[in-house]
């Protein structure tokens, strides 16, 4: 019985060690395997591997955060706390850039607005109304499609992601409006030409 219990213990221990972990690289070169709970303006909150206690460490002591999702966040250049969310990229903040990059990969929530605009743009000039409305409305949170909720808690990453997602949505909406309107103009011209040939 004791052998069986020991076997079960080692199996679970082995599984636990192979589960993907976040990695915190300190300026000393030391790497901490952990689950990163939160990245704030001043520090990083994490739970060390094989531990249940939450630990907080200053951002100034960290070189890089490697998330199990494959995302790397470099903190060495941030000598001061991360800036709050803005509509433009904060200087020297890799989190904002990473957020914008991820939005370009994962954000697809624009499709409903873009498709609706394409359809209504066939009805000139009424199609202009939904195009303006859709392009002026930021993407809803449930449509952002982000992969890492922990990163979205950081104001710089959030700003980069949502800013880029909004730009993508506006671009897709106006592109589809142009396609639909252009198609209808061509249709009217061809129809007018055909009708004229009978007279």
Secondary structure as GFF3:
##gff-version 3
##sequence-region A 1 199
A	DSSP	alpha_helix	2	18	.	.	.	ID=ss1
A	DSSP	beta_strand	22	26	.	.	.	ID=ss2
A	DSSP	beta_strand	31	39	.	.	.	ID=ss3
A	DSSP	beta_strand	43	48	.	.	.	ID=ss4
A	DSSP	beta_strand	54	58	.	.	.	ID=ss5
A	DSSP	three_ten_helix	59	61	.	.	.	ID=ss6
A	DSSP	beta_strand	62	66	.	.	.	ID=ss7
A	DSSP	beta_strand	72	74	.	.	.	ID=ss8
A	DSSP	alpha_helix	94	106	.	.	.	ID=ss9
A	DSSP	alpha_helix	111	120	.	.	.	ID=ss10
A	DSSP	alpha_helix	127	136	.	.	.	ID=ss11
A	DSSP	three_ten_helix	141	143	.	.	.	ID=ss12
A	DSSP	alpha_helix	149	152	.	.	.	ID=ss13
A	DSSP	alpha_helix	155	196	.	.	.	ID=ss14
###
